[in-house]
Amino acid sequence: MSSQFTRAAGLDTGPVSLEPYRSQTHFDLEREKVFRRAWLIMGRVEDVPEPGDYIVKEVEICGASILVTRLGNGEVRAFHNVCSHRGNQVVWEAKGSRKTMFRCPYHSWTYGNDGRLLAISDEKMFFGVDKQKCGLTSVQCELWDGWIFINLNPENRVGLREYLGSMGEFLSGIPYPNAGRSVTIQAHLKCNWKFVVDAFSESYHIPVLHSKTIGSTFSDASNPMSHLQHAAFFGPHHSISLFGNPDYKPSEAHLVEQLAYSGMKSENVLAANQSGDTVALREHRSVNPGKSPTWSMDINEIFPNFHIDIGGGGFWTHEIWPISLDATRYEMRFFVPRPEDVREAMHQEHYIARLADVVLEDLANVERTHKGVAAGAKHEMILQDNEVLIRRMMDVIAKFNDADSLEGALEACA
């Protein structure tokens, strides 16, 4: 049995416990030791392109609602979305623009988008409130290559670049085409969050689970089980490259797919762009890092819950947000250009519909997996070499859970 990637990751090849997927104790540890310590994705700078623009993101596992705003000087800031009066959420919309003030809908306490408390309704009836001490509570917020991250630990001493470490260096400088325009799929799932991470971390299942959709896109006679092309490990983060069938063409039974890609010059059938739109992306040193001629896509996982997937035709992202031990919110964003004509619009619609079909196959299956594991009949999972990221993810979580600090966790994962 091959153990090329597993050994390279410094991992053993034995069975892996299923207990962390169904244990409330483990989930509680993940809340405190992982999500309250790690840097967490909020979005891209294009989500708040102009002063006064804002987004609100929920971090359910920590009971947090985060307001991300762009100030007049261009700075991006983050705050707990909690009024200083009686704790109501100040902003109820998921996003907005050109708003320099936020007024709490409960009692009209008003804040600047820099977090300062500007006004208190009926202030004369209060008892010497110091408005300078009653602003929105700031959250650590940093940018990396256009991505917005926050850290919920008010005593955190690890900056974002230190947290990303060599993974940040590996991915640095990737040009993200069409980062300002995306289509989002969101789902609430009855499963532990790690099952969703696992579903998008290996290719072993593709020829089987996705046999009617993309199975033949990611396998052929030379690689029938879609073995990985490349794997790399960076502290708690990691990256893999998947095989692609270089001879794949839509069959006569898939006339809509043939029509969608006719007259379009794209890198493969997982593309929403013309080839010319993604030259700089494909030429980046860390895209298809093994420079395989049979490459299809890279999966780059930033611990704990953010994936940046890159193919020859563009990029898309996954966010996996735990809600409870057996509930998860999943969000996938496809970044696509604005179509210039009907043909490009049809091409895009087909691309999104095709990937949505694939994702729905995965999402339906994670709930079945959760039910199977929750039954308690099995105590371990038996993983092969192409499932190395599942094994490594469990190892990283264990190291975070055992560490006394984020610094200690990163040191253990080095």
Secondary structure, 3 states (H helix, E strand, C coil): CCCHHHHHCCCCCCCEECHHHHCHHHHHHHHHHHHCCCEEEEEEHHHCCCCCCEEEEEEHHHCEEEEEEECCCCCEEEEECCCCCCCCCCCCCCEECCCCEEECCCCCCEEECCCCEEECCCHHHCCCCCHHHCCCCEEEEEEECCEEEEECCCCCCCCHHHHHHHHHHHHCCCCCCCCCCEEEEEEEECCCHHHHHHHCCCCCCHHHHCCCCCCCCCCECCECCCCCCEEEEECCEEEEEEECCCCCCCCCCCHHHHHHHCCCCCCCCCECCCHHHHHHHHHCCCCCCCCCCCEEEEEEEECCCEEEEEECEEEEEEEEEEEECCEEEEEEEEECCCCCCHHHHHHHHHHHHHHHHHHHHHHHHHHHHHHHHHCCCCCEECCCHHHHHHHHHHHHHHHHHHCCCHHHHHHHHC
